[in-house]
Amino acid sequence: MKRRIWTLSSLAVLSVALNATVAGAAVRTVYGVPTVHRTAVVVAPVVVVAPAPKGVVVAPAAVVVVALPSGYIAVLPAGYKAVMVGGARYYYVGGIHYQARFYQGRTCYVRVRL
């Protein structure tokens, strides 16, 4: 879009330069000495430049921070191992067992003592 506007403005300037007409010189006398003043008159065709449409800014989705109760974590620490104890799945990392639970529609992990 910027390139199109730049091209249109360049064409407008070029057309003004090519179609310009310059009026003749006018003679004046200043302090008894004739001087020549050149007056440039530029005649250009009417060029209509449409304004560029406003850009659309898309904001990222708002991050919802859910406060978890004490002992709950949202993400397991790195290096966890899934273990089965009594038919239930637990996640073991750093000497602590975690159990997956749902809290307000999200999966989170609770520290448990086995």
N, C-alpha and C positions, 0 to 999 in steps of 0.2 A: 504494500500500500504506500509506503514512504517513497519507494522507487517511482511509482506512478505519479505521485504529487511532484517529485523532483523533476520528472520528465515533462509534465505539463507546465511547470513554472519555467523550465529551460526553453521550451518551445515558445512560450509567451514572450520571454526576453528576446529570443532570436527574431520573432516576428516584428517586435517593436524596432529592433535594430535594422532589419531589412526594409521595413515600410516607412521608416522615419523620413520626414522632410525637414530641411533646414531653411529658415527664412534668410533673406539677404542681409547685408551689412547696413548699419545705420551710421551716418556721419554726424558728429557733434563737435562743437567748438568749446574747448575749455581753456580759459585764460588766453584767448586769441589763437590757440594752436588747434588745428583740426585733428580729431582723434577718430579712430574707427572702432566702433563697438559692435561686436557680433552678437546677435541675439539668436539663440538656438530655440526653435520651437519644434517640439516632437509631436507628431500626430500618429496615434496608434489606433489600430482597430480595437473594438471592444472585445475583451477576453473575459469570459465568465469562468471562474474557477469555483467549483463546488467544494464546500468544506468537507474535510475528511470525516467519516463517521467516527463517533467516539469509540474508543476501545472497550472491550468487555473484559472486566476483571473478574475472575472466578476465584473466590476465596476458598481455601481448604475447609473441609468439614471441621466443625468445632470438636475439640478434644474433650470428651466427657471424663472427668476424674471422679471415680467412685471411691469414696472413703470406705475402706474395708475394716471390719471389726478387728480387734486385737487378736493376733495369732494367725490371721489370714494373710496370704501373699498372692499377688496377681500372677507372678511368673516364677517358675522354678529356677533355682540357681543353676549355673552351667555345670555340666558334668554329672547330672543325675542318672540313676539307674532305676529301671522299673523292677520291682520285686513283688512276688505274690506271697502273702502271709494269710493263712486260714481262708483261702479262696478270694481274698480281696486284694486289689492292686494298690500298692504304695510306691512312692518314689523316694529313693534313698540318696542322700548327698550330704557329705560333711558330717556323718554320724547322726543325722536327723532324718526321721521318716515323715513324709508328707502324704496326705490323702486328698484326692480331688473332690471338690464339692461345688455345688452351684450356689451362687449368691447373687441375687437380683438379676438373674438371667445370664450371668457370666460364670465361666469356670475359674475357680480360684483354688488355692491349696492351703490346707490346714496342717499345722504341725501336730503330730500325734506321738504318743509314747507307747511303744509296744513292749 
